[in-house]
């Protein structure tokens, strides 16, 4: 029998909490640290789009069924470029065969609900201890930083651009509940995610100065401005909550391991929210760690092997997912007329080619093929 591993996790957001639960199932002893109380962590107003790569790990951890009744599924995804008036519709038949049985391209869940369920799940493990005062890392076998802090990053790839996004909930008319939108405007992408009962989460990207100007508008003027960029047929009725401003950007940490500390989630990478890849990329980090530690008895000098294995599996996915989101952001969200024929050709290929749609949707929902964690699940506990 393997000796229990002592593990420290910094940051008790969705990534840190889910990582703690996954490693607790492997009989590790977990100390989970965060400067905020769990009440403060849970009461954050945002939503996430979950994809099939996340469903795999959550199912493995027996959490997916507990989330089911709160998940808002969408069975179609409309990607549209309003600058050239082109769009493509992705449906269930564009998924890989093994994913079609779920009858959903993806799912939307609110942060409060997700964290509430993860917190309840965490309470069932006696080998997880939540603490607010962080201790020295020297007392642990392995440490994970999921706090999202830039302090512990040694080198990062960080393209500079002044983008931000506004996120808010709004009541919309003329919308189908089982549909999500990713719309490209000249200022930036606009994501529309269903939350049920005609309420939708909007993630509206634009240059930072323009976002600041928009959130200062009165609600009626704000909705008027929003209506100008919504897809045809959609009309906003009223705001459910106050719009919030978030900075966006791209950063990748090099290396992912230093001084016994693994960087996980937003401490390892941050990407633009276009395509809803952020949390799903973090969950794939967890999936890799879960696999490596569950198979540590097969690794020679496993503690020294873990950093290499983690980097080997994660960098391809992190780099290529980051490249994809940057490409979508920079190529489609601009007003360069010279690119319009190329954009139109891409949309035409996606519309007429089932293979192209399946390939693109697989990248969005499963991650990149040669860095995915599906092979990991062949070794089940």
Buried (B, 14 or more C-beta within 10 A) or exposed (E): EEEEBBBBBBBBBBBBBBBBBBBBBBEBBBBBBBEBEBEEBBEBBBBBBBBBBBBBBBEBBEBBEBBEEBBBBBBBBBBBBBBBEBBBBBBBEBBEEEBBEBEBBBBBBBBBBBBBBBBEBBEEBEBBEBEEEEEEBEEBBBBBBBBBEEEBBEEBEBEEBEBBBBBBBBBBEEBEBBBBBBBBBBBBBBBBBBBEEBBBBBBBBBBBEBBEEBBEBEEEEBBEBBEEBBBEEBEBEEBBEEBEEEEBBBBBBBBBBBEBBBBBBBBBBBBBBBBBBBBBBBBBBBBBBBBBBBBBEEBEEBEEBBBEBBBEBBBBBBBBBBEBBBEBBEBBBBEEEEBBEEBBEBBEBBEEEEEBBBBBBBBBBBBBEEBBBBEBBEEEE
